[in-house]
Amino acid sequence: MMKSSKRPNMRDPSSLMFLRNFDIYYPLGRTNRHDPLSDGGKLMAPMKFPGFSFSYELGKRLSPTEQSEESCHPLFIYSHDEGGSSVENNALLWSLASRGFIVAAPYHGPFPQSLHDRPREVVNVLNYFLSDQMGSPFTICKDGDGKTQVAVGGHGLGAFTALAVANGHTMPAKLREDFPVLVNAPDFAADTRFKVVVASSPRTLDFNGYALFNSEQGSSGKTTIPDLEGKGVKTLVLGALLDTTSSIANNVDPITNTIQCEVEPDPVNGRPKQKSGRTKQTFRADYKFAGHSGFIDHCPLHEQLEN
């Protein structure tokens, strides 16, 4: 049962009522750095509903003496694509855990309700980690200003989620018109605790014909996303040249048009390539042989990198 002092406030959209079940990948001793799958630990966190809870585990919960010798770890929260789950990127999440990250991967519901719920579910995973309900001896690292070191990333609609969490999201009018469940959905204010975003094959301005963000077209003819302007969040954008689900032109380019990623033509394929020696906070890489599923376990990433 949830403690009475932490019982979800049904009128508060930032309360733990938006906490779904999620996978947790804990960093262990990292004795074998050559095999990232050999020393990560995966657990299932409690599934929470107002009034009751239950939990189960995959693997073995570790005692403090079995855990990593490091005093703190950065937290990475991963958001899956529409119709997917955290299992779709199990190898990546294990690998991050083996390199010292605490990784949390929530399970999201279906579109269109998920456009409202997803950012709040990610925020409440962080709130849960920072609350006294977590019961974990692991500590999330803080920077020199005392701020928690937290990154958020995702694939497809999960990349939209990551961008919305860190930058904020204003619901487009067309989505409100076509989906009654979103008519009165409040906009989402940026959560400034998230310092880094990783967006792979992001869905932004074309998700089954719908724009998930509002957009503008400047005098230069480039399309931008106002919600992403001026936030200063460090962002890594990964595009896939063979992606027919979330095309680069309609989904990736508007991001880097907005956050002014400096690029130059790649001499091999002519696509934008990140300049070296930049001072900007945005990084972009387009993978020549990758499709939309190229960043999840179904298509081993190492094969694409080798190509």
N, C-alpha and C positions, 0 to 999 in steps of 0.2 A: 504494500500500500504506500501511496505517496504521503509524505509528512504533511501535516495540516498547514504548516507554514509555507509549504511549496505547492499547495493545491492549485491547479490551473485556474486562473481568472477567466471565466468564459467570455468576458467583455473585453479582454485585453489581447489584441492580436499578437503581441510579443510574448505571451505566456507560453508555458510548456504544453499547452493543448495542441500545438503544432508539432510536437515531437513524435515522429514515427520511429519504428525500430530501425536500427542502423548497425552496420558492421564496424568493429574496431580492430585495427591492426596495430599491435604494440611492438615497439622496438625491443629486441632482446640483446644478448651479449655481443652479437656481430663477430663471432670468432672466425667465420669463414666469409670473407668479403668477396670471394669470387663466385659464390652461388647465392644470389639474392633470395632464393626461395628456401634456403636452409635455416635461416634464423630470423624469421618474422613470426609473430604470433597473432592468430585471428580469434576474436571472440565476438559473440553477438550481445549487443547491449539490450537492456530491457525494452519491451514494447510497451508504450505508455498510452493509456486512455484515461479520460476523466473518471476518477473513482476507483480504478484498479490497475494492476500491472502484473506482468509475468515476464520471465526471462529464461533463456537457455543459452548454452555455450557450444561452440565448435572448438575443439582443442582443449587445452589445459590452462586454467587460470594460474598464473605464476605467483609464487611467493616473492616478497621483496628481495630475498637473497638470490633469486633466480633471474631477476630483471637486470636491465642494462646498468652498467656502472656509472653512466652519466647522470648528472643531477637534474637536468631538465631536457625537454625535447620540443621542437617546433610542432605545431599542429597543422595538418593538411586535411581539408574536408572536400570530398569528391562527390560530384553530382552526376548521376547517370543520364543517358538519353531517354527520350520518350519510348516507352515499351521495354526498356532495359532494366538492369539492376546493377548493384555494385559488383556482382560476380563477373560482369562483362569485362572488367578490368582488374581481375584478381592479381595477375602477375605484376602489373604496375604498382598496385597498392602494397603487395608484399615487398616489392623492391624498395619502395619508399620507406617502409617500416624497417627494413634491414639496414638502411642508411641513416637511421636515427630519428625518423619522423613518427609521431603518433598520427595515425590516419583514421578518419571516420568517414563512412560512406552511407548516407541515409537512403531509404527506399521512398520513391515519390509515387504519387497517384497519377491518374491519366489526365490528359489534356481535355477540356480547357481549364478545369478547376485548378490544375497544377500550376498555371501561370500565377495565380494568387498565392498558392500554398508553398511552392518550392523555395523562394527566398526565405520565407519565415521558418521553414523546416530546417534549412541550413543554419540560420541564426540560432535556433533553439538547440541544435546539436552543440554549438559553442557554449550557449548558456548552460546546458547540462554539464558540460565538462568543467565549467567554472563554478558550478553549484556544489553544495555539500552532498548531493545525491549520487555523484559519480562513484565515490568510494575507491578511487584509484590512487596508489602512491606515486604515480607518474606526475610530474610537474611540467606545465607548459612554459617554455622559456619566455622571458621578457627582454625588450631591447633597453638601450641606455636611458630612455625616457620612462621606463616602467610599463610600457605597453606590451600586451601579449603578442607573441609572434605567431600569427595565424595566416594561412593562405587558403584560397578556395579555387577549385578547378572543376572542369567537367567536360563532357563530350556531347555534341549536338545540343539538345535542349538543356542538358546539364551545363554547357558553356554559357548559354543564355542565363541560366540560374546564377552562375558565378559572377558574370558581369553585372547582373541586377543587384546581387547582394552587396557588392563593393561600390557600385556607382549609383544605385537607386533605379527605380523603374516607374515610369508614368504609363498607365494602361492606355493603349491606342483606342480611339473612339470606335473604330471598325470592329474590334474585338468585343467591346461592350454592346454594340448594336446586334451582333450576330449570335452572341452567347449569353443568354439570360443570367447564367450563374455569375457572370462578370460585370453585370450592370452596375452594381453597387460596391464592387470590389475596390478597396482603398489602394491608392498608389503606395509604393514601398520606398521608404527613405534609406539612403545609403548607410550601411553599417561601417563606420570608420575603423573598427577593430581589424578588418581584413586588409592586409597590406600588399598582398600579391594575388594576381589572378592568372590562371592558366586556362585558355579557351581552345579546345581542339575541335575542328570541324564545327564551328559554332553556327547555331541557328539564330539569326537576328532579324533580318528583314524579309525572309521568305521561309515560312514554315507551313507547308501545304497551302501556299498562296496567301498566307497572312503575315503581316509585319508584326513582330513581337515588340519592337520598339517604335517610337515615333521617329521620323527622319526628316531631314531638310536637304535641299540641293542648293549649293552655293553658286556664286557667279562663275566659278571655275568648272561647273558641271559635275563636281564630285558630290556624292551623297554622304551625309554625315548623320550621326546619332546624338542628338542634344544631351540625352541622359548621361553620356560618357564624357562630356566635356569638363575639363578643369578639375578633375578629381585627384590627379596625381598618383593614381594607383599603378604600381609596377605590373605590367601585363605582358604575358607571353601568348601570342596567337599562332596556332598551328593550322595551316590550311592543307587541303588535299586536292591536287590538280585533277584527279579522276573522280572527284566527288560530284555525283549527279543528284544527291539528296539535299545537300546543303552547299550550293555552289559558292565558289570564292567571290565571284563578282557581286552577288546579292547579299552575302553574309559576312565575308571576311574583309573585303575592301572597305565597306562603310566603317568598320571598327578602326582600321588603321588610317583612314581618311580623317577620322575624328580626333584620334589621340596622336596624330602627327608622327607616325612611325616613319623614320627616314629610310628609304629603300633605294636600291639601284638595280638595274636589270641583271638577271642571272645570265652569264654568257652561254650557258648550255641550253636553257629552255626559254629565255626571254622573260620569265616571270620575275616579280620583285624579289630581291634578295637583300637581307639586312646589311647595311653599311657597317664597317668596322670602326671602332673608335668613337661611337656615338655617345652623346650625353643624355639622350632622351631615356624615358623609363619604359618604352614599349619595344618589344622584340617580336619579330615575325619570321616564320619559316614555312615555306610551301613545299610539300613533299611530292615529287614528280610521279612516283609510282603508287601513291596511296589513294584509296577511295574513302567513302564516308566511314567505313568500319576499320580503316587502317590504323586507328589509334586505340583499338581494343583488342582483347586476347584472340579474337577469331582470326585476325591477320597479324602474325608476329611482327612487331615493329622492327626487330633487328634485321629482317630481310629487306625492308624498305631502306633502312639506313645503309645497308651494304650496297644497294643499288644507287 
